[in-house]
């Protein structure tokens, strides 16, 4: 499926809005001490931002793992984003999967990831704005 320039920009902006909305949901869940839900929403906030960036550059992964691999290939290996940012995204990816299947997500697992995740999303938004 190919999108026109205008359709692509609308979808990119929609994904960024979802990223920020989902980040707020994660913060709300954190405030309620609902760690698994917060981990899930924090991952999805970053995922929506990553997919906005991929879409902006013309890549349309079909799976979460595909988004992760495309991000590594086109933004980590090329040095646009750091290995540290990639490790954060990978850690959130794993926490989200483990959180869906485990009772052992705790505050100390998720709380330290909020600030780096916010900065990660902000860096993606800034890169997309520069590309516009």
C-alpha positions in Angstrom: 0.0 0.0 0.0 1.4 3.4 -1.0 0.2 6.6 0.5 0.2 10.0 -1.2 2.4 12.7 0.4 -0.6 14.3 2.1 -2.0 10.9 3.3 1.4 10.0 4.6 1.8 13.3 6.5 -1.7 12.9 8.0 -0.8 9.3 9.1 2.5 10.4 10.5 0.9 13.2 12.6 -1.8 10.8 13.8 0.8 8.3 15.0 2.7 11.1 16.8 -0.5 12.2 18.5 -1.2 8.6 19.5 2.4 8.4 20.9 1.8 11.4 23.1 -1.7 10.3 24.1 -0.4 6.9 25.0 2.5 8.4 27.0 -0.1 10.2 29.1 -1.9 7.0 29.7 1.3 5.4 30.8 1.9 8.2 33.3 -1.7 7.9 34.6 -1.2 4.1 35.1 2.1 4.7 36.8 0.4 7.1 39.2 -2.1 4.3 40.1 0.8 1.9 40.6 -0.4 -0.3 37.8 3.1 -1.4 36.6 2.1 -3.9 33.8 -0.3 -1.4 32.3 2.2 1.4 32.5 4.9 -0.8 30.8 2.5 -1.7 28.1 1.4 1.9 27.4 5.0 3.2 27.6 6.1 0.6 25.0 3.2 1.5 22.7 3.9 5.3 23.1 7.4 4.6 21.7 6.1 2.1 19.1 3.7 4.7 17.7 6.6 7.2 17.5 8.8 4.7 15.8 6.1 3.8 13.3 5.5 7.5 12.6 9.2 7.9 11.8 9.3 4.8 9.6 6.2 5.8 7.8 7.7 9.3 7.2 10.7 7.6 5.5 8.5 5.3 3.5 8.8 2.1 5.5 5.6 0.2 6.5 6.4 -2.7 8.8 3.6 -5.2 9.4 4.6 -6.4 12.8 6.1 -5.0 16.1 9.2 -7.1 15.4 9.4 -5.7 11.9 9.2 -2.1 13.3 12.0 -2.9 15.7 14.2 -4.4 12.9 13.5 -1.5 10.5 14.3 1.0 13.2 17.6 -0.8 13.9 18.5 -1.0 10.2 17.6 2.5 9.1 18.2 4.5 12.3 20.6 2.7 14.6 23.1 1.2 12.2 23.2 4.5 10.3 23.9 6.4 13.6 20.8 8.6 13.5 19.8 7.2 16.9 22.1 5.8 19.5 22.6 2.2 20.7 21.3 3.4 24.0 18.1 4.5 22.5 17.8 1.2 20.7 18.4 -0.6 24.0 15.6 1.4 25.6 13.2 0.5 22.8 14.2 -3.1 23.0 13.8 -3.2 26.8 10.3 -1.7 26.5 9.5 -4.2 23.8 10.6 -7.0 26.2 8.9 -5.5 29.2 5.6 -5.2 27.2 5.8 -8.9 26.2 6.8 -10.1 29.6 4.2 -7.8 31.3 1.5 -9.5 29.2 2.6 -12.9 30.5 4.1 -12.2 33.9 3.0 -11.0 37.3 6.5 -9.7 38.1 6.6 -6.2 36.6 7.5 -3.8 39.4 7.9 -0.1 39.9 11.7 -0.4 39.8 11.4 -2.1 36.4 9.3 0.6 34.7 9.7 4.0 36.6 13.3 4.7 35.5 12.3 4.2 31.8 9.8 7.1 31.7 12.2 10.0 31.3 14.3 8.3 28.6 11.2 7.2 26.8 9.9 10.8 26.8 13.2 12.0 25.4 13.1 9.2 22.8 9.7 10.2 21.5 10.8 13.9 21.5 13.9 13.1 19.5 11.7 11.2 16.9 9.3 14.2 16.7 12.2 16.6 16.2 13.6 14.4 13.4 10.2 14.2 11.7 9.8 18.0 11.9 13.3 18.5 10.4 12.3 16.2 7.5 9.1 18.2 6.8 
